[in-house]
Amino acid sequence: MRFDVTPWLGTRVSVTGNNAYKGYRGTIKDVLCTQKTTNALRFQVELDSNPVVVEFFDYKNLLEASYVYYWIVLL
């Protein structure tokens, strides 16, 4: 099911987890629902380092960039 308004579109994220793009930042461009993952969500992310590269990541491998900044400031 696809809705006209998706709250995550345009959100700045940081890639986490065990993959080649760990530590990269990007912007969510699309959301895929009902995927065969643990939480049924996958995100299409345009990476800042190379805007041509668009990768798909599982929900658990992304963290909103504002939370990363907040966590670093507290340390």
VMD Tcl script that draws the C-alpha trace (Angstrom):
set ca {
  {0.00 0.00 0.00}
  {1.38 3.42 -0.92}
  {0.19 6.63 0.69}
  {0.48 10.11 -0.80}
  {2.18 11.45 2.31}
  {5.13 9.58 3.77}
  {6.59 11.18 6.90}
  {10.14 9.94 6.25}
  {10.67 11.47 2.80}
  {13.43 14.07 2.88}
  {14.65 13.02 6.32}
  {18.41 13.20 6.84}
  {19.80 9.87 8.07}
  {23.09 8.25 9.02}
  {23.79 4.66 7.97}
  {24.56 2.24 10.80}
  {24.79 -1.51 11.02}
  {27.19 -3.94 9.41}
  {27.44 -2.83 5.78}
  {29.81 -1.06 3.39}
  {28.13 2.36 3.86}
  {28.35 2.50 7.67}
  {28.93 6.11 8.77}
  {27.68 7.64 5.53}
  {24.90 10.22 5.58}
  {22.11 10.74 3.13}
  {18.50 11.69 2.48}
  {15.51 9.33 2.28}
  {14.01 9.44 -1.22}
  {11.50 6.58 -1.11}
  {9.97 4.10 1.33}
  {9.17 0.50 0.41}
  {6.51 -1.08 2.59}
  {5.62 -4.76 3.05}
  {9.17 -5.97 2.44}
  {10.44 -9.32 3.69}
  {12.50 -7.82 6.51}
  {12.08 -7.89 10.28}
  {9.97 -4.71 10.28}
  {8.67 -4.75 6.66}
  {10.28 -1.39 5.78}
  {13.15 -0.56 3.42}
  {14.31 2.93 2.57}
  {15.85 4.27 -0.62}
  {18.62 6.66 0.44}
  {20.56 9.11 -1.71}
  {24.04 9.33 -0.20}
  {25.67 12.73 0.36}
  {29.12 11.53 -0.70}
  {27.87 10.69 -4.20}
  {24.35 11.87 -5.13}
  {24.31 9.46 -8.06}
  {24.49 6.50 -5.66}
  {21.06 5.47 -4.39}
  {21.01 2.47 -2.05}
  {18.31 0.56 -0.21}
  {18.64 0.04 3.53}
  {16.61 -1.79 6.14}
  {14.91 0.32 8.79}
  {17.20 -1.02 11.52}
  {20.32 0.20 9.65}
  {19.36 3.89 9.62}
  {19.44 6.53 12.32}
  {18.02 10.02 11.97}
  {20.96 12.43 11.58}
  {19.67 14.85 14.24}
  {19.90 12.04 16.84}
  {23.51 11.36 15.85}
  {24.39 15.03 16.40}
  {22.58 15.09 19.76}
  {24.40 11.96 20.92}
  {27.84 13.39 19.98}
  {27.13 16.68 21.80}
  {26.26 14.81 25.01}
  {29.63 13.02 25.03}
}
mol new
graphics top color blue
foreach p $ca { graphics top sphere $p radius 0.5 }
foreach p [lrange $ca 0 end-1] q [lrange $ca 1 end] { graphics top cylinder $p $q radius 0.2 }
display resetview
